[in-house]
C-alpha cells in the first residue's frame, strides 16, 4: 500500500472528526469474535448440547465474517481503487487469507462435531487455538483499515460521499444479517456513538425496523446505558 506521510498523519491530525466507515462495525466484530472465542474456551466438548450450541455460534461468526469481507471488497475497496489505484491491494490479499482461514475453521468445527467421544477434548482445543489465531489476525487487520485505509478515504472523499457510500453498503445487507450487526455493534459503542447510530436508523429505516433494532439492543444494555440512550433519542 503506497501512502505518503501526510495521508497517514491525517488520521490523527484531522481538524474535526471525519466520518468513519469502519468504527462501528469493527467494534461489533471485535465483540462478537471475543465472545465466541471465550465460549469455545469454556466449552464442555463432552456435552452434546453445549458442543452443538457453541459450534453453531462459531459457524455463525464465520458466516458473518465472510459477509463482512465481501461488503468491504464490493464497496470500500472499490471506492479506494476508484481514486487511489492499488491502495487496497495489501488488505485485499489479507481478505483472501481470511477466506481460507474461515474454511479451515469450518473444517475444525466439522471434525469436532463428528469425531469419536475420546477425541472431542483434543478437537475442541484445536478449534480454540485456531480461532484465537483468526481473531488475533483480524484484530491487527482491522487496525490497518482504521488507520491506513481511513487516511486514503479521508484524503479523497468528502464526508457526504462517505455517508452515501455507507448507506449504499447498508442497503445491500439482508435484514437478518443487519440485525446481527446491530446486536453486536450498538451495545459495545460508547453512548454518543450508540445514540448517533440509532438516530440514523430511525431517520432512514421504517418505524417497525427501528423498533426491532431497539428491542434487540435493549436486551444487551445496562439500565444506565438504556437511560442515556432514551434521553439522547428524545432530545
Secondary structure as UniProt FT lines:
FT   HELIX           5..13
FT   HELIX           23..42
FT   TURN            45..46
FT   HELIX           48..71
FT   HELIX           72..77
FT   HELIX           78..83
FT   TURN            85..88
FT   HELIX           89..114
FT   HELIX           117..119
FT   HELIX           120..144
FT   HELIX           145..149
FT   HELIX           150..156
FT   HELIX           159..171
FT   HELIX           175..185
FT   HELIX           186..188
FT   HELIX           191..204
FT   HELIX           207..218
FT   TURN            219..220
FT   HELIX           223..234
//
